[in-house]
Amino acid sequence: MNARVPQYLEPLRDALLRAHRTRTPVDAAALPVPHGDADAYAVQRALAADLRWFGARPAAWKVGSASRSATPSAAPIPSAVVRASPATFGHGTFNRIVIEGEIAFRLAAPLDAAAAAQDVSAAIGELVVTIEVVDPRYSDMDAAPPLLRLADQLLNGALVVGSGVPWRGSLDWGAQAAIVRRNGTIVKETRGGHPLGDLVFLLRWLAQHAEAEGTPLAAGDLVTAGTWTGVYEAAPGESIDVEFPGIGHAGARFE
């Protein structure tokens, strides 16, 4: 896998490396913006190589899209920040504690770029509830354009993996409820909260992307597919639980 970046993006790569190593956010407005998705993915690869995030290959991904007709985007999630529920994170682990309640797919079989739609569904083993902690390396996250976010692993900070159910070939996506609790009290509740509806189509695109990156999807891989609950900013000292009734839940404590 090529870990070089275009010369104009070396300042972005170096700033993100410093942000990871020092836990100090950087000013997005002062950084060059990738000219396109390919250059943003080059930054992802360079960070992964320099920070030694993966062994042979990533085993967890995040994927999303602005709409069903837009080109999706993705980022492999570093193995060290994929945690089983209930997870506890020490004080100062994150710059910000931004919570998203998500459903992930766990694959039961490899999925390659040539997979047909029916093959994608057949490769899914289970649905799993996840909590994604969004932890931007940018001090002004809301002002960072999409391509800067993509270069920064789509702002992933950690993924908490909870319980789930076997995949049975379909889900009533529009009726599925999602609940976020803080210290036991409901703070967010949605029904049919994911704007993309049926999320299986994202897996087909990701299979193509992952194979192009030299890391094809394998049995056991986990793919989390975007928030059903919007974003909720938690604070140190809080416990967060995300529940998808009929599927499972995940929990995290932030010291």
C-alpha positions in Angstrom: 0.0 0.0 0.0 1.4 3.4 -1.0 1.9 5.6 2.1 3.2 8.7 0.2 1.2 11.9 0.0 1.3 14.6 -2.7 3.8 17.2 -1.8 1.2 19.9 -1.2 -0.4 17.7 1.5 2.8 17.1 3.5 1.9 20.0 5.9 -1.6 18.4 6.5 0.0 14.9 7.1 2.6 16.4 9.5 0.0 18.4 11.4 -2.3 15.4 11.9 0.7 13.3 13.0 1.5 15.9 15.7 -2.1 16.1 16.8 -2.2 12.4 17.3 1.1 12.2 19.1 0.6 15.3 21.4 -3.2 15.2 21.8 -3.2 18.9 20.7 -5.8 20.0 18.1 -4.7 21.9 15.0 -6.2 24.8 13.2 -8.0 23.4 10.1 -8.1 26.9 8.5 -4.3 26.9 8.3 -4.0 23.6 6.5 -4.1 22.6 2.8 -7.3 20.9 1.7 -7.0 17.7 -0.4 -8.0 18.3 -4.0 -10.2 15.1 -4.1 -11.0 11.9 -2.3 -7.9 10.1 -3.7 -5.6 12.6 -2.1 -7.5 12.4 1.2 -7.1 8.7 1.2 -3.4 9.1 0.6 -3.2 11.1 3.9 -5.1 8.3 5.7 -2.6 5.7 4.4 0.4 7.9 5.5 -1.0 8.3 9.0 -1.7 4.6 9.3 1.9 3.8 8.3 3.6 6.4 10.4 1.5 5.6 13.5 1.5 1.8 13.0 -2.2 1.5 13.4 -2.6 -1.9 11.7 -0.8 -5.2 11.5 -1.6 -7.1 8.3 -4.9 -5.3 7.7 -7.7 -3.3 9.3 -10.5 -5.3 10.8 -13.0 -2.4 11.4 -14.2 0.3 9.1 -16.5 3.3 9.2 -18.4 4.2 6.1 -21.0 6.8 5.2 -22.5 9.0 2.5 -24.1 12.4 2.1 -27.0 10.7 0.2 -27.8 7.5 -1.6 -26.7 9.0 -4.9 -23.4 10.5 -3.6 -20.1 8.7 -3.6 -19.6 7.2 -0.1 -16.5 7.7 2.0 -14.7 5.5 4.4 -11.9 5.1 6.9 -10.3 2.1 8.5 -10.5 2.3 12.3 -7.2 1.7 14.2 -7.3 -1.6 16.1 -6.2 0.0 19.4 -9.4 2.2 19.6 -11.9 -0.6 18.9 -13.2 -1.5 22.4 -15.7 -4.0 23.7 -18.7 -2.8 25.6 -18.8 -1.7 28.4 -15.7 0.4 27.8 -14.0 2.9 30.1 -11.9 5.8 28.8 -9.5 7.7 31.0 -9.7 11.4 31.5 -8.1 13.3 28.6 -8.3 10.4 26.1 -10.3 12.7 23.7 -10.2 16.3 22.6 -14.0 16.2 22.6 -16.4 13.4 23.5 -18.9 13.5 20.6 -21.2 10.5 20.6 -22.9 8.8 17.7 -25.2 5.8 18.1 -24.7 3.4 15.2 -25.5 0.0 13.7 -22.5 -2.0 12.4 -22.4 -5.1 10.1 -20.2 -8.0 11.1 -19.2 -10.0 8.1 -19.5 -13.8 8.2 -17.7 -14.2 4.8 -15.2 -12.3 2.7 -16.7 -9.6 0.4 -14.9 -8.7 -2.8 -15.3 -5.9 -5.2 -17.2 -8.0 -7.7 -19.9 -9.0 -5.2 -23.5 -8.7 -6.5 -26.2 -7.2 -4.3 -27.4 -10.6 -3.1 -23.9 -11.7 -2.3 -23.5 -8.7 0.0 -26.5 -9.6 2.1 -25.4 -13.2 2.2 -21.9 -12.1 3.6 -23.4 -10.4 6.6 -23.3 -12.4 9.8 -24.9 -10.1 12.3 -26.0 -6.5 13.2 -24.1 -5.0 16.1 -24.8 -1.8 18.1 -21.8 0.5 18.3 -20.9 3.8 19.9 -18.6 5.9 17.7 -16.7 8.5 19.6 -15.9 11.4 17.2 -12.7 13.0 18.3 -11.5 15.6 15.8 -7.9 16.5 15.5 -9.1 19.9 14.4 -9.8 22.7 16.9 -12.6 24.0 14.7 -14.3 20.7 13.7 -17.5 22.3 12.4 -15.5 24.5 10.0 -13.4 21.7 8.6 -14.5 20.9 5.0 -15.5 17.3 4.1 -12.1 16.5 2.5 -10.2 17.5 5.6 -12.5 15.3 7.7 -11.9 12.4 5.3 -8.2 12.8 5.6 -8.6 12.7 9.4 -10.1 9.2 9.4 -13.6 10.8 9.2 -12.9 12.2 12.7 -13.0 8.8 14.3 -11.7 8.6 17.9 -12.9 5.2 19.1 -15.5 2.5 18.4 -17.3 0.7 21.2 -18.7 -2.6 20.1 -21.8 -3.8 21.9 -24.3 -6.7 21.5 -26.2 -7.6 18.4 -28.4 -10.1 16.6 -27.9 -12.5 13.6 -28.6 -10.9 10.2 -31.8 -12.3 8.7 -31.6 -10.7 5.3 -33.6 -7.5 6.1 -34.5 -4.9 8.7 -37.4 -2.5 9.0 -35.0 0.5 8.7 -37.7 3.1 8.8 -39.2 1.7 12.1 -36.0 1.0 13.9 -35.7 3.0 17.2 -32.5 4.2 18.7 -32.0 5.6 22.3 -29.1 7.4 23.9 -28.9 7.5 27.7 -26.6 9.7 29.8 -26.2 8.3 33.3 -29.4 6.3 32.9 -31.5 9.2 31.6 -32.7 9.4 28.0 -31.2 12.3 26.1 -31.9 11.3 22.5 -34.5 9.0 20.9 -35.2 8.5 17.2 -37.2 6.2 15.0 -35.9 5.5 11.5 -33.2 8.0 12.3 -30.7 7.1 9.7 -31.2 9.3 6.6 -30.0 6.7 4.1 -32.5 4.0 5.0 -31.3 0.5 4.0 -27.6 0.6 4.7 -26.5 -2.6 2.9 -25.6 -0.7 -0.3 -22.7 0.9 1.6 -21.1 -2.5 2.0 -21.0 -3.1 -1.7 -19.2 0.2 -2.3 -16.8 -0.4 0.7 -15.9 -3.8 -0.7 -14.7 -2.1 -3.9 -12.9 0.6 -1.9 -11.2 -1.7 0.5 -10.0 -4.0 -2.3 -8.6 -0.9 -4.2 -6.7 0.0 -1.0 -5.2 -3.5 -0.9 -7.1 -4.6 2.2 -10.2 -6.5 1.0 -13.0 -7.2 3.5 -12.7 -10.5 5.3 -14.9 -12.7 7.5 -15.1 -11.1 11.0 -14.6 -7.5 9.8 -16.8 -4.9 11.4 -18.3 -2.0 9.4 -20.1 0.8 11.2 -22.4 2.8 9.0 -23.2 6.2 10.4 -25.2 7.8 13.1 -28.9 7.2 13.8 -28.9 9.6 16.7 -27.2 12.7 15.4 -24.4 13.8 17.6 -24.4 14.2 21.3 -21.5 15.8 23.2 -20.8 14.0 26.4 -18.6 15.3 29.3 -16.0 13.7 31.6 -17.7 11.8 34.4 -20.6 10.6 32.3 -21.7 7.2 31.3 -23.4 6.7 27.9 -25.6 3.9 26.8 -26.9 3.4 23.3 -29.8 1.0 22.7 -31.3 -0.2 19.5 -34.4 -2.1 20.7 -34.5 -5.6 19.2 -30.8 -5.5 18.3 -28.8 -4.7 21.4 -26.9 -2.0 23.2 -23.4 -0.6 23.9 -22.1 1.4 26.8 -19.1 3.6 27.6 -17.8 5.5 30.7 -15.8 8.6 30.3 -13.6 9.4 33.3 
